Amino acid sequence: MTQGTAEKKANSKGRKPPGQRTLAESMKLDLHDPREQAIANDFIKRFDKEHFQRLLIDWIVAKNHSFSIAEEAELHAIFDYLNPSVSARKANITHTTVREKIVAAFEQHKQKVIEVLGKAPGLIHISFDGWRSGNRYAPYMGTFVKGKDHDHCE
């Protein structure tokens, strides 16, 4: 299959690892056919980069993975196999980006937590459990909050 201009440019700059399929290759599209080029373009445009990154970060946090797992070549290969738009839209993120997005989410929700706790009637018990990841650089803290009506939130 012949390559489109964008594919030639990406390959000439060494951005596509050997063996990685392009969207056109995955979908068996002829990029010289305007209709099939439009299909490829539409597929790439429909990929929601922000949603993909949010799902990745949610998984990293929920499963207590190291932030650097987002940079693993094997994980990128899985993403590209499942949807070549991940690379086409430059949706892969670094450990620094994972951290920045988590801190931003904390800052976004911090005030709401303060408001909810401030409106709670009676006494509230809050206990903390802190630990570090295996690399000793990423501290984690778990909290357990219990009000007088015994409703709790972790």
C-alpha positions in Angstrom: 0.0 0.0 0.0 1.3 3.4 -0.8 1.7 6.0 1.9 -0.1 9.3 2.3 1.9 12.5 2.9 1.3 12.4 6.7 2.5 8.8 6.9 5.6 9.6 4.9 6.4 12.5 7.1 5.9 10.6 10.3 8.1 7.7 9.0 10.8 10.0 7.8 11.1 11.5 11.3 11.2 8.1 12.9 8.0 8.5 14.9 6.5 5.2 13.8 8.2 2.2 15.5 8.9 -0.7 13.2 5.9 -3.1 12.9 3.4 -0.5 14.1 0.4 -0.3 11.8 -1.0 3.0 10.6 -4.7 3.7 10.7 -4.9 3.2 6.9 -3.1 -0.2 7.3 -5.4 -1.3 10.1 -8.5 -0.4 8.2 -7.1 -1.5 4.8 -7.8 1.9 3.4 -6.5 3.3 0.1 -5.5 6.9 1.0 -5.5 7.9 -2.7 -9.3 7.3 -2.8 -10.9 10.6 -1.5 -13.8 8.6 0.1 -11.4 6.3 2.0 -9.2 9.3 3.0 -12.3 11.0 4.4 -13.1 7.8 6.4 -9.6 7.8 7.9 -9.8 11.5 8.7 -13.2 11.2 10.3 -12.0 8.2 12.4 -9.0 10.2 13.7 -11.2 13.3 14.4 -13.7 11.3 16.4 -11.0 10.0 18.8 -11.4 11.9 22.0 -7.8 12.5 23.2 -8.9 14.0 26.5 -11.3 11.1 27.3 -8.5 8.6 26.5 -6.1 10.3 28.8 -8.7 10.6 31.6 -9.4 6.8 31.3 -5.7 6.1 31.4 -5.2 8.2 34.5 -8.3 6.7 36.2 -6.8 3.3 35.6 -3.4 4.3 36.9 -4.9 5.7 40.1 -7.5 3.0 40.7 -4.9 0.2 40.3 -2.1 2.1 42.2 0.3 1.9 39.2 3.4 3.9 39.0 2.9 7.1 37.0 5.7 6.0 34.6 3.6 3.1 33.4 2.0 5.6 31.0 5.4 5.7 29.2 5.9 1.9 28.7 6.5 1.0 25.1 4.5 -2.2 25.5 1.4 -0.3 26.7 1.8 2.1 23.8 1.9 -0.9 21.4 -1.3 -2.2 22.9 -3.0 1.1 22.5 -1.8 1.5 18.9 -3.0 -2.0 18.1 -6.4 -1.3 19.4 -6.7 2.2 18.0 -3.9 3.8 15.8 -5.6 7.1 16.5 -3.8 7.1 19.9 -0.5 7.8 18.1 -2.0 9.8 15.3 -3.5 12.2 17.8 -0.4 12.2 20.1 -2.6 11.0 23.0 0.1 9.1 24.9 1.3 10.9 28.0 4.3 11.1 30.3 4.6 10.4 34.0 4.9 14.2 34.5 1.6 14.8 32.7 -0.1 12.0 34.8 1.0 13.8 37.9 0.0 17.3 36.7 -3.5 16.0 35.7 -4.0 14.3 39.1 -2.9 17.5 41.0 -5.2 19.5 38.8 -8.1 17.2 39.6 -7.3 17.5 43.3 -7.3 21.3 43.1 -10.6 21.2 41.1 -12.4 19.2 43.8 -10.7 20.4 46.9 -13.1 23.2 47.6 -16.1 20.9 47.2 -14.7 18.5 49.8 -14.1 21.4 52.2 -17.7 22.6 51.7 -19.2 19.1 52.2 -17.2 18.6 55.4 -18.1 22.1 56.6 -21.8 21.4 56.3 -21.7 18.1 58.1 -23.7 18.2 61.3 -22.0 16.9 64.4 -18.7 15.2 64.7 -16.7 13.8 61.9 -13.9 11.2 62.3 -11.1 11.4 59.7 -8.3 8.8 59.7 -5.3 8.8 57.3 -3.1 6.0 56.1 0.0 7.1 54.2 2.5 5.0 52.3 5.0 5.3 49.4 5.1 3.5 46.1 7.8 0.9 45.4 10.1 3.6 43.9 9.9 5.6 47.2 9.2 8.8 45.3 5.4 8.9 45.0 3.7 9.2 48.4 0.1 8.1 48.7 -2.5 8.9 51.3 -5.8 7.2 52.0 -8.5 8.8 54.0 -11.6 7.4 55.8 -14.3 9.8 56.9 -17.2 8.8 59.2 -20.0 11.1 60.4 -22.3 10.7 63.4 -25.0 9.0 61.2 -22.4 6.4 60.3 -22.4 7.2 56.6 -18.9 7.0 55.3 -16.9 7.9 52.3 -13.4 6.6 51.5 
